[in-house]
Amino acid sequence: MSAALAWLRRRFDSGSLSIVGALVLLIVALYMPTIEVPRDTFDAVMIFDISQSMYAEDYELDGAPVSRLTYARHAARRALRALPCGSRVGWGAFTGYRTILLLAPVEVCSNYNDLLASLDRIDGRMRWSEASEISKGVYWSVRAAEETKAAPSVIFLTDGQEAPPIDPDNPTPLLAELKDSTIRGWLIGTGGYAPTPIPKFDEDGRRQGYWRSYEVIQAANPDNGAPAGILGEHLSNLRETYLQSLAKRVGFDYARLADENSLNAVITSPRLARRREVATDLSWLPATLALLLLAARFRPYDRRRSQIS
């Protein structure tokens, strides 16, 4: 053994050994299989309210006004980046009184581009009703989540404006059926607090001005932040008190979409975490060691300092 080591020392100096070692490590990195590693993951289906009030423009992106729905999709894109591999996300849409699951939850890393592409297509062109019975939409969102294999958490994004208006203290009795449901999630309030005009669209999705007060059913006792004496169902603002009450009824949490990163903390909430084995690529470890060996081998050499010493 000692003779073999002596032979190797004669054949290779330390620099050559560094190169050989780096080559071996790179080969290991190239063929290294994935390893199952336990980690916290998150399964969720995001439901977007696509009713016309979600087209009220009280957000900004890059200094330009954008609709609530546009901003909600933008925040969802950022939230995808915050999720660890192994997590699963799906999309849904709500209008009228029903929630439709558009895409069942899929793994975020292997389906990232597909998730972004499908998210961009969620808009008012798929709206099948002009009503907006949000309490029923929440109910059907929970039922849709229960029917999926992953039983994901529900993240429901809406401004909270029921159309036609209802008594906020007496939403649909269907909610009582959810008391034994194991589905948990969040109601995400979108929009500003100031009443904002609601854009009106025709059947082909072309904008036709704004809704006027005589064109919509007004609430008997308006409580929407509008100035006193003004009926405001043709205007829209975040109905936060109502959404907070609705969330409490179904065992959800409530948060406001205050900025583009608001969904990051929501979708990665510790109470929604699920521990599972995730195939993890650790090839970066030997690749990093190889890089360090090569950096040490080819580091700059100061001849003057060597001569002085």
C-alpha positions as CSV (number, residue, x, y, z in Angstrom):
1,M,0.0,0.0,0.0
2,S,2.8,2.4,0.9
3,A,4.5,1.7,-2.4
4,A,1.4,2.4,-4.3
5,L,0.9,5.7,-2.4
6,A,4.5,6.7,-3.1
7,W,4.0,5.9,-6.8
8,L,0.9,8.1,-6.9
9,R,2.8,10.9,-5.2
10,R,5.4,10.7,-7.9
11,R,2.9,10.6,-10.7
12,F,0.6,13.3,-9.4
13,D,1.2,16.6,-7.6
14,S,-1.4,18.2,-5.4
15,G,-2.7,20.2,-8.3
16,S,-3.3,17.2,-10.4
17,L,-5.1,15.4,-7.6
18,S,-7.4,18.4,-7.2
19,I,-8.4,18.2,-10.9
20,V,-9.0,14.4,-10.7
21,G,-11.0,14.9,-7.5
22,A,-13.1,17.6,-9.1
23,L,-13.7,15.3,-12.1
24,V,-14.9,12.5,-9.9
25,L,-17.2,14.8,-8.0
26,L,-18.7,16.1,-11.2
27,I,-19.4,12.6,-12.4
28,V,-21.1,11.8,-9.1
29,A,-23.2,14.9,-9.5
30,L,-24.2,13.9,-13.0
31,Y,-25.4,10.5,-12.1
32,M,-26.6,11.1,-8.5
33,P,-30.2,9.9,-8.1
34,T,-32.9,12.0,-6.3
35,I,-33.3,11.2,-2.6
36,E,-36.5,11.1,-0.6
37,V,-36.3,13.8,2.0
38,P,-39.1,14.7,4.5
39,R,-40.2,18.3,4.3
40,D,-43.2,20.6,4.9
41,T,-45.3,21.0,1.7
42,F,-48.5,22.9,1.0
43,D,-51.6,21.8,-1.0
44,A,-54.0,24.5,-2.1
45,V,-56.6,25.4,-4.6
46,M,-57.0,29.2,-5.3
47,I,-60.5,30.3,-6.2
48,F,-60.7,33.6,-8.1
49,D,-63.9,35.7,-8.0
50,I,-64.4,36.6,-11.7
51,S,-67.6,38.7,-11.2
52,Q,-67.6,42.2,-12.7
53,S,-66.8,44.0,-9.4
54,M,-63.4,42.3,-9.5
55,Y,-62.7,44.5,-12.5
56,A,-62.8,47.7,-10.4
57,E,-59.4,49.3,-10.7
58,D,-58.1,50.2,-7.2
59,Y,-54.7,48.5,-7.3
60,E,-51.5,49.6,-9.1
61,L,-48.7,47.7,-10.9
62,D,-45.7,49.6,-12.1
63,G,-47.5,52.8,-11.5
64,A,-50.5,51.9,-13.7
65,P,-54.0,51.1,-12.3
66,V,-55.1,47.5,-12.6
67,S,-58.2,45.5,-11.7
68,R,-58.5,43.5,-8.5
69,L,-58.5,40.3,-10.6
70,T,-55.3,41.2,-12.4
71,Y,-53.6,42.0,-9.1
72,A,-54.9,38.8,-7.5
73,R,-53.4,36.8,-10.4
74,H,-50.1,38.7,-10.1
75,A,-49.9,37.9,-6.3
76,A,-50.7,34.2,-7.1
77,R,-47.7,34.1,-9.5
78,R,-45.4,35.4,-6.7
79,A,-46.9,32.9,-4.3
80,L,-46.0,30.0,-6.5
81,R,-42.4,31.0,-6.2
82,A,-42.6,30.8,-2.4
83,L,-43.7,27.2,-2.4
84,P,-41.3,24.4,-1.9
85,C,-41.1,21.5,-4.4
86,G,-43.6,18.8,-3.5
87,S,-46.4,21.3,-2.9
88,R,-49.5,21.2,-5.1
89,V,-51.6,24.0,-6.4
90,G,-54.8,24.2,-8.4
91,W,-57.1,26.9,-9.8
92,G,-60.8,27.6,-9.6
93,A,-63.2,30.3,-10.6
94,F,-66.3,31.7,-8.9
95,T,-69.3,33.7,-10.2
96,G,-73.0,33.4,-9.8
97,Y,-73.4,30.9,-7.0
98,R,-71.1,28.2,-8.1
99,T,-67.4,27.5,-7.9
100,I,-65.8,25.5,-10.8
101,L,-62.5,23.7,-10.3
102,L,-60.5,24.6,-13.4
103,L,-57.3,22.7,-12.6
104,A,-56.9,20.1,-9.9
105,P,-53.8,20.6,-7.7
106,V,-50.6,19.6,-9.4
107,E,-47.0,19.6,-8.2
108,V,-45.6,23.1,-8.5
109,C,-42.0,22.6,-9.6
110,S,-42.6,20.1,-12.4
111,N,-45.7,21.9,-13.6
112,Y,-44.6,25.5,-13.0
113,N,-44.9,26.8,-16.6
114,D,-48.3,25.1,-17.1
115,L,-49.6,26.6,-13.9
116,L,-48.6,30.1,-15.0
117,A,-50.1,29.6,-18.5
118,S,-53.4,28.4,-17.1
119,L,-53.5,31.2,-14.5
120,D,-53.3,33.9,-17.3
121,R,-56.5,32.5,-18.8
122,I,-58.7,33.0,-15.7
123,D,-60.7,36.2,-16.5
124,G,-64.2,37.4,-17.0
125,R,-64.6,35.8,-20.4
126,M,-65.4,32.6,-18.7
127,R,-68.1,34.2,-16.5
128,W,-71.3,32.3,-16.8
129,S,-73.5,34.6,-14.6
130,E,-73.6,38.2,-13.6
131,A,-74.7,37.5,-10.0
132,S,-72.2,37.1,-7.1
133,E,-73.5,35.0,-4.2
134,I,-70.2,34.7,-2.4
135,S,-71.4,32.7,0.6
136,K,-72.6,30.0,-1.7
137,G,-69.4,30.2,-3.7
138,V,-67.4,29.5,-0.5
139,Y,-69.6,26.6,0.2
140,W,-69.1,25.0,-3.2
141,S,-65.3,25.7,-3.0
142,V,-65.1,23.6,0.1
143,R,-67.2,20.8,-1.6
144,A,-64.9,20.9,-4.6
145,A,-61.8,20.6,-2.4
146,E,-63.3,17.7,-0.6
147,E,-63.8,15.8,-3.9
148,T,-60.2,16.1,-4.9
149,K,-57.7,13.4,-3.9
150,A,-55.4,15.8,-2.2
151,A,-58.2,17.5,-0.1
152,P,-56.3,20.8,-0.5
153,S,-56.7,24.0,1.5
154,V,-59.0,26.6,-0.1
155,I,-57.8,30.2,-0.8
156,F,-60.8,32.2,-1.9
157,L,-60.0,35.6,-3.4
158,T,-62.9,38.1,-3.5
159,D,-64.0,41.6,-2.7
160,G,-66.9,40.3,-0.7
161,Q,-69.6,42.2,-2.7
162,E,-72.8,40.0,-2.9
163,A,-75.0,40.7,-5.9
164,P,-77.9,40.9,-5.4
165,P,-77.2,42.2,-1.9
166,I,-78.1,39.9,1.1
167,D,-78.3,40.4,4.8
168,P,-74.7,40.0,5.9
169,D,-75.7,38.5,9.2
170,N,-77.7,35.8,7.5
171,P,-75.8,34.2,4.6
172,T,-76.8,31.0,3.0
173,P,-77.9,28.2,5.4
174,L,-75.7,25.9,3.3
175,L,-72.8,27.0,5.4
176,A,-74.1,25.1,8.4
177,E,-73.3,21.9,6.5
178,L,-69.6,22.7,6.6
179,K,-69.3,22.4,10.4
180,D,-67.8,18.9,10.1
181,S,-65.6,19.6,7.1
182,T,-61.9,19.0,7.5
183,I,-61.1,21.5,4.7
184,R,-59.4,24.7,6.0
185,G,-58.2,27.8,4.3
186,W,-58.4,31.5,3.9
187,L,-60.7,34.2,2.6
188,I,-58.6,36.9,0.9
189,G,-60.2,40.3,0.7
190,T,-59.3,42.2,-2.5
191,G,-59.8,45.8,-3.3
192,G,-59.6,49.2,-1.5
193,Y,-61.9,50.7,1.1
194,A,-63.1,53.6,-1.0
195,P,-66.1,52.9,-3.2
196,T,-65.0,52.5,-6.9
197,P,-67.1,52.4,-10.1
198,I,-67.7,48.9,-11.5
199,P,-66.9,48.5,-15.2
200,K,-69.7,47.0,-17.3
201,F,-69.1,44.5,-20.1
202,D,-71.3,43.1,-22.8
203,E,-71.7,39.4,-23.7
204,D,-68.5,39.4,-25.8
205,G,-66.4,40.9,-23.0
206,R,-66.2,44.4,-24.5
207,R,-66.2,47.2,-21.9
208,Q,-69.4,49.3,-21.9
209,G,-68.7,52.1,-19.4
210,Y,-69.7,51.7,-15.8
211,W,-72.7,50.4,-13.9
212,R,-75.2,53.1,-12.8
213,S,-77.2,53.1,-9.6
214,Y,-80.6,52.5,-11.4
215,E,-79.1,49.4,-13.2
216,V,-78.4,47.3,-10.1
217,I,-80.4,46.1,-7.1
218,Q,-79.5,48.3,-4.1
219,A,-79.2,47.2,-0.5
220,A,-82.1,48.1,1.8
221,N,-79.5,49.1,4.5
222,P,-76.3,49.8,2.7
223,D,-73.1,49.1,4.7
224,N,-70.4,49.4,2.1
225,G,-68.4,52.5,3.1
226,A,-70.3,54.8,0.7
227,P,-71.1,58.3,1.7
228,A,-74.2,58.7,3.9
229,G,-77.4,58.9,1.9
230,I,-75.9,57.4,-1.3
231,L,-77.0,53.9,-2.4
232,G,-73.8,52.2,-3.4
233,E,-74.2,48.8,-5.0
234,H,-73.2,50.2,-8.3
235,L,-69.9,51.1,-6.6
236,S,-67.6,48.5,-5.1
237,N,-65.2,48.4,-2.2
238,L,-63.7,45.7,0.0
239,R,-66.5,44.3,2.3
240,E,-64.0,43.3,4.9
241,T,-66.3,43.0,7.9
242,Y,-68.6,40.7,6.0
243,L,-65.7,38.5,4.8
244,Q,-64.3,38.3,8.3
245,S,-67.7,37.1,9.6
246,L,-68.0,34.6,6.7
247,A,-64.5,33.2,7.4
248,K,-65.3,32.7,11.0
249,R,-68.5,30.8,10.1
250,V,-66.6,28.2,8.0
251,G,-63.5,27.9,10.1
252,F,-61.3,29.9,7.7
253,D,-58.8,32.6,8.4
254,Y,-59.1,36.1,6.8
255,A,-56.3,38.2,5.3
256,R,-56.4,41.3,3.0
257,L,-54.5,41.4,-0.3
258,A,-52.6,44.5,0.8
259,D,-49.6,44.0,-1.5
260,E,-48.2,41.7,-4.1
261,N,-46.5,39.5,-1.5
262,S,-49.6,39.1,0.7
263,L,-50.3,35.5,-0.6
264,N,-46.8,34.3,0.2
265,A,-47.4,34.1,3.9
266,V,-51.0,32.8,3.4
267,I,-50.2,29.9,1.2
268,T,-47.2,28.8,3.4
269,S,-49.0,29.2,6.7
270,P,-47.7,26.6,9.2
271,R,-51.2,25.5,10.0
272,L,-51.7,24.4,6.4
273,A,-48.3,22.5,6.1
274,R,-48.3,18.8,5.3
275,R,-45.2,16.7,6.0
276,R,-44.3,14.3,3.2
277,E,-41.4,12.6,1.6
278,V,-40.3,14.6,-1.4
279,A,-37.8,13.5,-4.1
280,T,-35.0,16.0,-3.7
281,D,-32.1,16.6,-6.0
282,L,-28.9,16.9,-4.0
283,S,-26.5,16.8,-6.9
284,W,-25.5,20.4,-6.1
285,L,-23.5,19.2,-3.1
286,P,-20.8,17.2,-5.0
287,A,-20.9,19.9,-7.8
288,T,-20.2,22.6,-5.2
289,L,-17.3,20.6,-3.8
290,A,-15.9,20.2,-7.3
291,L,-16.1,23.9,-7.8
292,L,-14.3,24.6,-4.6
293,L,-11.5,22.2,-5.5
294,L,-11.1,23.8,-8.9
295,A,-11.1,27.3,-7.4
296,A,-8.4,26.2,-4.9
297,R,-6.4,24.7,-7.7
298,F,-6.5,27.7,-10.0
299,R,-6.4,30.5,-7.4
300,P,-4.1,33.4,-8.3
301,Y,-0.4,32.8,-7.3
302,D,1.6,35.7,-6.1
303,R,5.2,35.1,-7.3
304,R,6.6,38.2,-5.4
305,R,5.3,37.0,-2.1
306,S,6.7,33.6,-2.7
307,Q,10.2,35.0,-3.4
308,I,10.2,37.3,-0.3
309,S,9.3,34.4,1.9
